């Protein structure tokens, strides 16, 4: 025990403490910015869908409804917290936390600009897959612990869907890993950097167009968005796995889902749209600007699809995943690997 | 002599052993599965401690992300209410205890025979330089290519077998 204490107060440990403080600072910045974005994303979504359907969207709270997110958050905070009778209380309580945890830890490896990621690790892509599979536990546990038929069916659907599409998604990114020769998200983004007028010529969306398509579809399914939002199909399952959740616990699921969308959009941007690369000099504010603009574009695609496409049937969803997307992704791996060797 | 690495290892070892006991002693199988999830995370953390980042990620993706979810599906098919009122231990519990304890004794007696093996070429410096994923890939596809391919053929046989069994049921 004495040796342990000595290690803790030795001169070198001061650097470690500084380092840990630095990492904490990064975490606070990233989490607060993302939480702000998550508060604004539903407003953006309602506005986009509203205008696509020739409506105005939220207009009442503040100018053009800009304060709507604050009103929604206040409402959720003060709502009564209802816990179903005969539910498994402990699991009911921790399920939304697990979902949030899975989504938020993924934020750690995303490079926002050239040298800024909370954790610049060598297995960035694998880390995100691992954490998104952890998030699936929150969903399936919520469905089971609620002790309700709708929740249970929603939870089962969600977990089957997430497991199936994770395979397609993982395989679609293998092509990108082959081209860049790395699993590190910063290195993948750096490999696509370009200069001048044709700054986008190195983006992997061109050589990896099949993979980009497969990734985009599996991204929608992974985050339970339309047209693959079977787990929360309101006409069949009320609200799916979070039917029994109310108030703040519900908002944890809600926030977790939007963070997961952000993470998936960020992966799409980093792996196919060049990450922080863009026209103009390679300085930090511009890099961040390009990254955020691309992120907003992919988020807009999410909303666009939601306003346009009807929901698939569950068996169709599984057929698309296993019989179309996975073979396509495998084909893409074979083509990319062959071209790379030649 | 408790240095930081030893402390780290002790924590993980104790948690893994303790949670394993908790896992097998729960009445509710869903709780068992959740405790197993925590164990998997600690095992992944141990791999990270050994600079084996690729294996740590695969540990979570494959075991926590796929196999344990399969366990959950199977558990959901059980009648949990009947399960909770059933006897915690089956009739053969004394025999099982004797067997387990004697196995533990045998294993513990061989502990003294442990000899630290020689260090391979993949030390920490080399792993950090070429990244763990690349190191594993290189070894797997050169030195151990044949066993690797044999393993994949065995897995293929299992897949084909499972599909054949499922198909036979749908036809009849």
Interface residues (C-beta under 8 A of the other chain):
Chain A: X1 X3 X4 X7 X88 X91 X121 X122 X123 X126 X127 X129 X130 X133 X134 X136 X137 X140 X141 X144 X152 X156 X159 X163 X166 X182 X183
Chain B: X1 X2 X3 X4 X7 X28 X30 X31 X34 X37 X53 X54 X56 X57 X58 X60 X61 X64 X65 X66 X69 X72 X73 X76 X131 X132 X133
